[in-house]
Amino acid sequence: MKTLLMHVRKLEEEKLKVLKEKEILERQNEQLSMEVKKLHAGIIQLQTEIFKMTTDRKKQTNTIPIEVLRKVFTPSQIAKLISTKSRIRWSSEDIESAIYLRSLSPKVYKYLRNVKKMPLPSVNTLQNWIENNN
């Protein structure tokens, strides 16, 4: 009977130890989950800041002051750069300067228009203008 009581006491002591360890593990688990929540909130905040920075950077690169463009391009060329329309109404000044440029070097004209994406009238536009104005 004494051995049985001793055995029961040992089991109760072990049970208490296990309960204490379980309590400690639960506290640690709570602390870890709180840290995970904080880290998750920090990650979300960083993601939103990165998104804002990239959109601000895109806005800065996409907005060129028109005053700067006016120094180099004609109003029709600026309209071609800004608009998404494929057709543009070229002025006679634009067409005349394009004809002059193409007469100097057709290769350079093609390079500027197609590779460098400079807003210049197409060759067909130049040819039609020449046909209609002779």
C-alpha positions as CSV (number, residue, x, y, z in Angstrom):
1,M,0.0,0.0,0.0
2,K,2.9,2.4,0.8
3,T,4.4,1.7,-2.5
4,L,1.2,2.4,-4.2
5,L,0.9,5.7,-2.4
6,M,4.4,6.6,-3.3
7,H,3.8,5.7,-6.9
8,V,0.6,7.9,-6.9
9,R,2.6,10.8,-5.4
10,K,5.3,10.4,-8.0
11,L,2.7,10.4,-10.7
12,E,1.1,13.5,-9.2
13,E,4.5,15.3,-9.1
14,E,5.2,14.3,-12.7
15,K,1.7,15.6,-13.6
16,L,2.5,18.9,-11.9
17,K,5.8,19.1,-13.7
18,V,4.1,18.4,-17.0
19,L,1.4,21.0,-16.3
20,K,4.1,23.6,-15.4
21,E,6.0,22.8,-18.6
22,K,2.8,23.0,-20.6
23,E,2.1,26.4,-19.0
24,I,5.6,27.6,-19.9
25,L,5.2,26.4,-23.4
26,E,1.9,28.1,-23.8
27,R,3.4,31.4,-22.6
28,Q,6.3,31.0,-25.0
29,N,3.8,30.1,-27.8
30,E,1.8,33.3,-27.1
31,Q,5.0,35.4,-27.1
32,L,6.0,33.9,-30.4
33,S,2.6,34.4,-32.0
34,M,2.7,38.1,-30.9
35,E,6.2,38.5,-32.4
36,V,4.9,36.9,-35.6
37,K,2.0,39.3,-35.7
38,K,4.3,42.2,-35.2
39,L,6.6,41.0,-38.0
40,H,3.6,40.4,-40.3
41,A,2.4,44.0,-39.6
42,G,5.9,45.3,-40.4
43,I,6.1,43.4,-43.6
44,I,2.7,44.8,-44.7
45,Q,3.9,48.3,-43.9
46,L,7.1,47.8,-45.9
47,Q,5.1,46.4,-48.8
48,T,2.9,49.5,-48.9
49,E,5.8,51.8,-48.6
50,I,7.6,50.0,-51.5
51,F,4.4,50.2,-53.6
52,K,4.1,54.0,-52.9
53,M,7.7,54.5,-53.8
54,T,7.5,52.7,-57.1
55,T,4.3,54.5,-58.1
56,D,5.9,57.8,-57.2
57,R,9.0,56.9,-59.2
58,K,6.8,55.9,-62.2
59,K,4.9,59.2,-61.9
60,Q,8.2,61.2,-61.9
61,T,9.6,59.4,-64.9
62,N,6.3,59.7,-66.9
63,T,5.9,63.4,-66.3
64,I,8.3,65.6,-68.3
65,P,7.6,69.3,-68.0
66,I,6.1,70.6,-71.3
67,E,8.4,73.6,-71.1
68,V,11.3,71.3,-71.6
69,L,9.6,69.6,-74.6
70,R,8.8,73.0,-76.2
71,K,12.5,73.8,-76.5
72,V,13.0,70.7,-78.7
73,F,9.7,69.7,-80.3
74,T,6.9,71.4,-82.2
75,P,3.3,71.3,-80.8
76,S,2.3,68.5,-83.0
77,Q,5.3,66.4,-81.9
78,I,4.5,67.1,-78.3
79,A,0.9,66.0,-79.0
80,K,2.2,62.8,-80.5
81,L,4.5,62.1,-77.5
82,I,1.7,62.7,-75.0
83,S,-1.3,61.2,-76.7
84,T,-2.1,57.5,-77.1
85,K,-3.8,58.0,-80.4
86,S,-2.1,56.5,-83.4
87,R,-3.1,59.3,-85.8
88,I,-2.0,62.9,-85.5
89,R,-2.6,66.0,-87.5
90,W,0.9,67.2,-88.6
91,S,1.4,70.8,-89.4
92,S,3.0,71.9,-92.7
93,E,6.1,73.1,-90.7
94,D,6.5,69.6,-89.2
95,I,6.2,67.9,-92.6
96,E,8.6,70.3,-94.3
97,S,11.3,69.8,-91.7
98,A,10.7,66.0,-91.8
99,I,11.1,66.1,-95.6
100,Y,14.3,68.1,-95.3
101,L,15.7,65.7,-92.7
102,R,14.8,62.7,-94.8
103,S,16.3,64.2,-97.9
104,L,19.6,64.6,-96.0
105,S,19.6,60.9,-94.9
106,P,16.8,58.4,-95.2
107,K,18.7,56.0,-92.9
108,V,18.9,58.5,-90.1
109,Y,15.3,59.4,-90.5
110,K,14.2,55.8,-90.3
111,Y,16.5,55.3,-87.3
112,L,15.2,58.3,-85.4
113,R,11.5,57.4,-86.1
114,N,11.6,53.7,-85.5
115,V,14.4,53.0,-83.1
116,K,14.6,56.2,-81.1
117,K,10.8,56.7,-81.3
118,M,11.1,60.3,-82.2
119,P,7.7,61.8,-83.1
120,L,8.1,62.2,-86.9
121,P,5.6,61.8,-89.7
122,S,5.6,58.5,-91.6
123,V,7.1,58.3,-95.0
124,N,3.7,57.8,-96.5
125,T,2.5,61.1,-94.9
126,L,5.5,62.8,-96.5
127,Q,4.9,61.3,-99.9
128,N,1.2,62.2,-99.8
129,W,2.0,65.7,-98.7
130,I,4.4,66.1,-101.6
131,E,1.8,64.7,-104.1
132,N,-0.9,67.0,-102.9
133,N,1.2,70.2,-102.8
134,N,2.8,69.9,-106.2
